[in-house]
Structure formats: C-alpha cells, structure tokens
C-alpha cells in the first residue's frame, strides 16, 4: 500500500477509532495493522493524531524534475539534432550564449546536468531508426587502387573518407539523387553534397566543390569499392594532378574499414533527409542549400563528436576509451598543423555563425523539402472532360 493510500485510510477511520470502546479499538487496530503493515505502537499514535505519515520520498530531493528545465533540455536537444548525451553535455556551453534568455537557475542546471541524467530524462522521447538500401556496385579497376587502411597513420587533417547514400526509397531502379559524404579522419569535419545519379562527372564536380571549401589541404582519400569512386575518371583526377592524393580503397564487405564516414551516413544524411525516394532533379539544389548553408556549418562548428582514444581486448570483451567530445572546429583550432592564416579564416567563419539561427532555418528548409517530396507523391486526379 502506498503512503498516499495509507494516509487516506487513516483519515477515514480515525474519528471512528477515537469514538470507539476499548474492545472495538482493539478490533479496528488489528484490522488496520494487517492492512497497512505498520507496527502496533506506530498505528496507535497515527490513529490518535500524534504522528502524520509523510508523503516525502526518502533520499535526495530530485534536482532536475522541474517542467521548465525539462522543456529547455528537450528544446536544446531538438535544436542540436537529437545528438547523444555525451556530445550534448559538451555542446551545451557552446549553445547557451545564443539560446533564448532563461532563468539563472535553469541555465546553471543545464550546465551541471550529467550525460546519464540527460539519457534518463530524454528516454521517453527517443525512437528507433529505419534502414535504407545500399547502391554500391563493384568496380572493374579496383586493382589499380591500393588496398590500405589510413587510420593508424592519421595524426593531422587532410585524410578524407568518402561514401555515397542513395535516396532511392524502396527501389534501386531508375534515376534518383545520392548524397556524397566526405569526412576528415583527424577532426571529424564533414561536408555533404547532393548529386543527380552517381556518374563519375557528378562525383568529381561535387568533390571539387567540397575540396575548395575545406579549411585545410586534402592529402588523402579512402573510399569503398563502389563504381562511383573506382573509375578511370576519378582515378585520373586524383592521381595526375600537380599534388597527387594518397588514393586508397577499403576492403570489400568490411564496413568497419570506412567506419567514420559510414557513421556520418546516418547522422549527417539519413537523420535529416530520411528514407524517401528523391527522383526529381530539382531537389538537388534544395538539398545542397541545406547542406552548405545550414547543416554542415552547424555540425562542424557547434556539434561535438567523440574520437576513439584506445581499444583493448580483455578476454572476450573489448574496452574502448574515448577522448572528451569536441567540435571539428575545436580540433582544428587546437591542431599545430594549420597555419595562422588558416586558423584566422576559420575563426572569422565561426564568429559569423549562430547555432540557434542555423538550427531554426534548417528545420524550415527541411520542412519545405519534405513537403515538396510529399506533394510529388500525391496522385494526379484526372478531371472529366
């Protein structure tokens, strides 16, 4: 029986108990103790009104239970793109200066809340992700491109992993849009570009645009075994330039080899674009505006990411240790490999950004895009002539 029910039960029989004879009190007391499981002496004091059952739960008082605090926590989480708790903990100090005016006590609680508490409070608002199709097709020139893992030798910016995500819906037939994702292994800096079909001309065109916007020199490229990357056109562009790139491929059917960009395929593409079929070329411009103007700046400057520090096997278990979450921008600014001029340009870009504005506009643009896709799927009604 809960404390609330016990209290209600006591109030309902207290007057009757106090007005009863000694023999009647004994019967009421027997029944009361059997029902509430209270000791006889405590029950007598409670029925005589000498003690009150407290409704306060034992233990420390809840610190983050307020509705106002939860409202701001959820709103920040939504603005940050529903990132995990450890990243959110690191991002809150970066976002609060741009966030709406909140009470000092709420602001203090947002800075103090732990990742475990964030997970507990946000658990009811999380859902599971669906799955997409893979459009990777084998290439005939893969023997010309060395099979190599770059991860162990990467200790400065410029080594990029690249992959494509197909926006094909439930069918790979016909023409549709794909997203090219390029991620720097050192900093986590990521750029996305939409392209109409995965022919080599489209891939090279968007890759050039990405390279021109990177805040560092591109020195290496690692790709999977799909034909959009392993072809003569891209191989020639990367290896016959004035400063050839270290162009390598990963092992086939080993997704973990390209883990950095594979992870971004969900967080940077599926999470915002979804799993619908995009088979209208007009969507390419809308998607690239979203990526370049809003989503990529938000992720690169204001959303922290975690990097694996070490990995050890103990029997059948693998223990992983991660570095403290940082944004790609913070990692680049801490790097000794960027020149003063590169850091100056990067800092100027950072000062011009506002995460709240970027997140708000991102939602507006995504809503317009998905409404356009939904409208295309509506059946055309034929008017009787």
ROSE-437190 format. One record per residue (C-alpha): residue in three letters; x negated, y, z. Coordinates in steps of 0.05 Angstrom, whole numbers, plus 32768, in hexadecimal, padded with zeros to 4 digits. Example, Ala and Ser with C-alpha at 12.3 -4.5 7.8 and 13.67 -1.06 7.14 Angstrom:
Ala7F0A7FA6809C Ser7EEF7FEB808F 
//
This chain:
Unk800080008000 Unk7FE580447FED Unk7FDB807C801F Unk801380A47FFF Unk8044806A8007 Unk802E805E804F Unk803A80A88060 Unk807F80A7803F Unk809080668065 Unk807A808480A8 Unk80A480C3809D Unk80E18099808D Unk80E0806F80CD Unk80BE809F80FF Unk80FF80BE8119 Unk8121807A811F Unk80E4805F8145 Unk80E280988175 Unk812C80938185 Unk812C80478190 Unk8128801D81CF Unk80E87FFA81E3 Unk81007FB781C8 Unk81157FD88185 Unk80D27FFD8181 Unk80AD7FBA8187 Unk80D47F9E814B Unk80C97FDD8121 Unk807F7FDD8133 Unk80777F948120 Unk80977FA080DC Unk80707FE180D2 Unk802C7FC080E1 Unk803B7F8580B4 Unk804E7FB3807A Unk80177FE7807F Unk7FDE7FBA809B Unk7FCE7FF080CF Unk7FB67FDE8114 Unk7FEB7FE0814A Unk7FCD80198172 Unk7FC380448134 Unk800B8035811E Unk8027804B8162 Unk8001808D815E Unk801880988116 Unk8062808A8127 Unk805E80B88164 Unk804380F08137 Unk800080F3815A Unk7FD780E4811A Unk7FE280F280D0 Unk7FCC80C58098 Unk7F9C80EE806D Unk7FA780F08022 Unk7F5E81038014 Unk7F3780CA7FF5 Unk7EF780B48017 Unk7EB480C97FFA Unk7E9A81077FD8 Unk7ECD81387FBB Unk7ED381357F6F Unk7EA8816C7F50 Unk7EBC81697F07 Unk7F07815A7F0E Unk7F22819F7EFD Unk7F4E81A77EBF Unk7F2A81E67EAA Unk7EE681C47EAC Unk7EFF81887E84 Unk7F1F81B77E50 Unk7EDC81DB7E43 Unk7EB581997E43 Unk7EE3817B7E0E Unk7EE281BA7DE5 Unk7E9681BD7DE5 Unk7E9381737DD4 Unk7EC2817E7D98 Unk7E9A81BB7D81 Unk7E5981927D85 Unk7E77815C7D59 Unk7E8581297D91 Unk7E3B811A7D9D Unk7E2680E97DD4 Unk7E1F80FE7E1C Unk7DD281037E1F Unk7DD0812F7DE2 Unk7E0A81597DFC Unk7DE681637E3F Unk7DAA817F7E19 Unk7DD681A97DEA Unk7E0181CC7E1F Unk7DCB81FF7E33 Unk7DC282107DE9 Unk7E0D821A7DDC Unk7E25823D7E1B Unk7E0882827E08 Unk7E3482807DC9 Unk7E7182607DEA Unk7EAE82887E02 Unk7EAC82AB7E45 Unk7EB782787E7D Unk7EB7827F7EC8 Unk7E73827C7EE8 Unk7E85823D7F0F Unk7E9B82187ED0 Unk7E5C822E7EAB Unk7E3382147EE5 Unk7E5881D17EE5 Unk7E4D81C97E9A Unk7E0381D27EA3 Unk7E0081A27EDE Unk7E2C81697EC4 Unk7E0681287EB7 Unk7E0A80FD7E78 Unk7E2B80C57E9F Unk7E6280F47EB8 Unk7E6C810F7E72 Unk7E7680C87E58 Unk7EA880B87E90 Unk7ED180F87E85 Unk7ED280F27E39 Unk7EDF80A67E35 Unk7F2B80AE7E2A Unk7F1F80DC7DEE Unk7EF080AF7DC7 Unk7F03807F7D90 Unk7EE2804A7D64 Unk7EC680567D1F Unk7EDC80337CDE Unk7EAC80147CAC Unk7E9980297C65 Unk7E8080057C27 Unk7E3880017C0F Unk7E2A80167BC7 Unk7DDF80047BC7 Unk7DCB7FDE7B88 Unk7D887FBC7B7C Unk7D547FDE7B50 Unk7D267FC17B1B Unk7CE87FEB7B29 Unk7CE07FDD7B73 Unk7C9D7FBA7B68 Unk7C7F7FFE7B55 Unk7C91801C7B98 Unk7C6B80017BD5 Unk7C907FDF7C0D Unk7C7B80037C4C Unk7C93801C7C90 Unk7C8080647C9E Unk7C9780687CE6 Unk7C5680587D0B Unk7C2D808C7CE7 Unk7C5F80C57CEB Unk7C4880F97D1E Unk7C5781397CF6 Unk7C9081547CCC Unk7C9881437C82 Unk7CA680F87C7F Unk7CEE80F07C67 Unk7D1E80B67C66 Unk7D5580BB7C31 Unk7D9680957C25 Unk7DD9809E7C03 Unk7E2080947C1E Unk7E5780837BED Unk7E9A80A77BF4 Unk7EBD80707BCE Unk7EF6805E7BFD Unk7F0780147BF7 Unk7EEE800C7BAF Unk7EAA80147B8E Unk7EC880187B48 Unk7EC780587B1F Unk7EA4809A7B2E Unk7EA280B87B73 Unk7E7980E77B9F Unk7E3E80D07BC9 Unk7E1880F57BFF Unk7DCC80F87BFE Unk7DAF80F97C45 Unk7D66810B7C52 Unk7D4981087C99 Unk7D05811C7CB3 Unk7CE880E47CDE Unk7CC181127D0C Unk7CF481487D1D Unk7D37812A7D08 Unk7D4481657CD9 Unk7D7B814D7CAA Unk7D9781687C69 Unk7DD4814E7C43 Unk7DEA815A7BFC Unk7E2781417BD6 Unk7E1B81277B8F Unk7E4A81107B58 Unk7E3680C87B49 Unk7DF180AD7B5C Unk7DCD80B57B1A Unk7D8380C87B20 Unk7D8E810F7B05 Unk7DBF811F7B3D Unk7D9281017B73 Unk7D5481277B5B Unk7D7C81687B54 Unk7D9681657B9C Unk7D53814C7BB7 Unk7D3181897B9A Unk7D6481B77BBB Unk7D5981957BFE Unk7D0E81997BF8 Unk7D1181E47BEA Unk7D3881EF7C2B Unk7D0D81C57C59 Unk7CE681EE7C8D Unk7CA881C27C80 Unk7C8381A17C47 Unk7C9F815D7C31 Unk7C65812B7C2F Unk7C8780E67C2D Unk7CC980C57C1A Unk7CE480827C31 Unk7D2280657C0F Unk7D4A80247C0C Unk7D4B7FF77BCE Unk7D8680187BAB Unk7D81802A7B61 Unk7D9080737B70 Unk7D4A80787B8E Unk7D2280417B6D Unk7D23805A7B26 Unk7CF080767AF5 Unk7D0A80BD7AF7 Unk7D0480C67B43 Unk7CC3809F7B46 Unk7CA480CD7B12 Unk7CBE810C7B34 Unk7CA080F87B77 Unk7C5E80DA7B61 Unk7C4A81057B25 Unk7C5081497B46 Unk7C1681767B5A Unk7C19815B7BA1 Unk7C3481137B9B Unk7C5F80F97BD3 Unk7C5380B97BFA Unk7C8E80957BDA Unk7C9F80537BFC Unk7CDA80247C03 Unk7CF57FFB7C3D Unk7CFF7FB17C3F Unk7D407F9A7C1E Unk7D7A7F867C4C Unk7D567FA47C89 Unk7D7F7FE07C9E Unk7D547FEC7CDB Unk7D1A7FFE7CAD Unk7D40803D7C9A Unk7D6180457CDE Unk7D5880917CE4 Unk7D8080A27CA6 Unk7DB080677CAD Unk7DC480857CF0 Unk7DCF80C97CCF Unk7DFC80A87C9B Unk7E3180A47CD2 Unk7E2280E17CFE Unk7E1581117CC3 Unk7E4480F57C8D Unk7E7A80C47CA3 Unk7E8A80E97CE3 Unk7E9E81287CBD Unk7EB081107C77 Unk7ED380D07C8B Unk7EDF80927C61 Unk7F0E80AD7C2B Unk7F0080A77BE1 Unk7EE480E87BC2 Unk7EEC80DF7B77 Unk7EF681297B63 Unk7EB7814E7B4D Unk7ED3818F7B69 Unk7EC781747BAF Unk7E7B81757BA4 Unk7E7981C17BAC Unk7EA581C07BE9 Unk7E7C818A7C0A Unk7E3981AC7BFC Unk7E5381ED7C19 Unk7E6681C87C58 Unk7E2281A57C5C Unk7DF681E17C4C Unk7E1B821B7C6D Unk7E3781FB7CAC Unk7E2981B27CBC Unk7DDD81AC7CB1 Unk7DCC81EE7CD4 Unk7DF781D87D0F Unk7DD681947D14 Unk7D8E81AC7D09 Unk7D8F81E97D37 Unk7DC181D87D6E Unk7DCF818D7D74 Unk7D9981677D9C Unk7D8481217D86 Unk7D5C80EB7DA9 Unk7D1B80CB7D92 Unk7D0280877DA6 Unk7CC4808E7DD2 Unk7CB280457DDD Unk7CCF7FFF7DD6 Unk7CB87FC37DFE Unk7CD17F7B7DFF Unk7CDA7F5A7E43 Unk7CEF7F127E38 Unk7D307F147E10 Unk7D3C7F5E7E1D Unk7D217F9B7DFA Unk7D177FD97E25 Unk7D19801B7E00 Unk7D02805F7E1A Unk7D19809F7DF9 Unk7CFD80E57DFA Unk7D27811D7E17 Unk7D5C81347DE4 Unk7D46816F7DB8 Unk7D6081917D7A Unk7D3881887D39 Unk7D2A81D37D3D Unk7D0C81CC7D83 Unk7CDF81937D6C Unk7CC681BB7D31 Unk7CB881F87D5C Unk7C9181CD7D8D Unk7C6981AD7D55 Unk7C2281C37D48 Unk7C2781B07CFF Unk7C5381EA7CE9 Unk7C30822B7CD8 Unk7C41826D7CFB Unk7C6482857CBC Unk7C8F82467CB8 Unk7CA2824D7D02 Unk7CB282967CF9 Unk7CE282887CBF Unk7D0182507CE6 Unk7D0C827C7D23 Unk7D2C82B27CF8 Unk7D5D827F7CDD Unk7D6D82687D24 Unk7D7C82AF7D3B Unk7DAF82B77D03 Unk7DD782797D18 Unk7E1082747D49 Unk7E25822C7D5B Unk7E6D823F7D6E Unk7E7782637D2B Unk7E58822A7D04 Unk7E8281F57D28 Unk7EC3821D7D20 Unk7EB7822B7CD6 Unk7EA381E27CCB Unk7EE681CB7CE5 Unk7F0B81FC7CB8 Unk7EE481E67C7A Unk7EEC819C7C8A Unk7F3781A57C93 Unk7F3B81C67C4E Unk7F13818E7C2F Unk7F3C81567C4D Unk7F7D817A7C3C Unk7F65817E7BF4 Unk7F5581337BF4 Unk7F9981237C12 Unk7FBC814E7BDD Unk7F9881297BA5 Unk7FB380E77BC0 Unk7FFB80FF7BBF Unk802480DD7B88 Unk803881097B4D Unk8083810D7B48 Unk809F810C7B02 Unk80D7813D7AF7 Unk811081237ACD Unk811581497A8C 
//
